[in-house]
Amino acid sequence: MTPDKDYPAIIAGIGAYTAELRRTVPPVMQGFGALARAATAPGSVDAKTKELIALAIGVTQRCDGCIGFHGKALVDLGASRDEVAEVLGLCVYMGGGPALMYAADALRAYDQFAVASAHAA
């Protein structure tokens, strides 16, 4: 965890290179896209809960890009900061110290996207 992580910039940078991967390995990226659509499709679990789960997995796997993309999705879905923080508490419980470091970053990501969303409104 570093104090200067800029999650909007992180996902923009990753987005540029995933676009390149879509051009260079289209079958792989099409398969990944299909997997993502299937996993996030409407079902018994609502979209916000699925994104909270995805954020928790990103935290415990120490994936900055996952934290960024799912943090933004949660802001877009109207998740509250308290909901995000409660899920991050579960991450700390299940993942210990390393999860605590990334949970702090995930809260930072949520806050950065919430500020950007408020300015856009």
N, C-alpha and C positions, 0 to 999 in steps of 0.2 A: 504494500500500500504506500502510495506517495501522495503528499498533499496537493500536488499539481495535476492530478489526472483530470482531463477534460473529456467527459464521456460523450458529449456531442461530437467532438473532434475524433474520438476513438472510433465511433460507429461510422462516421463519414469516411475515415481512412480505410476501414475494413470494407465498407460498401464499395469503394472504388476497386479494390482488389477482388471482391467476390464477383463484380461485373466482369473483370478480366477472366476469372475462372469460368464464368458462364460462356465466354467466348472460346476459351481454350479446351475445356473439358465439359461440353454441354450435356452429355449423358449423365455424368456424375451429378452435376448441379440440378438437372431436371429431376433426378431421383431424390436428391435432398429436398428440393422444393415440394415434390409429391409427399414425401415423408412429413415435412412440416405442415402442409395443408391437412393431411390425414390426422396428425396428432392434435392440431388445434381446431379441427372441425367441431361444430356444435354437437353436443351430446349431453350426457348426464351431468358433466362438470361444466360450469359456465366459463366463459372466456377469461374473466378476471382471475378466477381461481387457477386456471391453467397457467396464466402468466405468472402468478405468484409462485407456483410450483417451479416453473422454468427459471425464475429468478433465484429461488433457493438452490436449485441444482447448479446454476452458474456460480453462485457464491461458494458452494462446497467443492466445486471443481476448479475454483480459482480462475475463472474465465472472464477477463475484462470485457471482451466483446459481448458475451452473453449478458453480463450485468448491464451493459449499455443498452443493448437492443430490448431486453425485457423490462428494464427500468423505464425506458421511453414508452413501451407498449402499455405499461401500467398507468403512467400519467395519461396517455391517450384514452385509456379505458375508464378513467375516473377513479382509480384506486386512491384511497387516502394514504397520507404519510403514516398514520397509525397502523393501517393494515399492513403496509410494507414493513414497518418496524417490527410488528408482532411476528411476521414470518421470518424476519432476520434473526429475531431472538431464538426461534427454533433452529435456525442454521448454526448459531453459536452453541446451543445445547448439543446438537448432533455432531458438530464438526470441531469443537474446541477452539483453541487459539487461532489456528490458521483461518477458520471460518469467521472468527471475530474480525480479523483484519479486512477480509473481503466483505463482510456485512457492513462495516463502516463505509467502505467504498461504494457499496450498493445504495446506501442511504444518500451518499454524496451524489451518485448518478441520478437518483430519483429527484433530489432537490434541484440539480442542474436542469433537468428536463422540465420540472414544474415551473421554474423561473422562466424558461424559454417559452413555455406554453402560455403563461400568464401575460408575457409581453406580446405574444402573437394575437391574443384575444382582443 
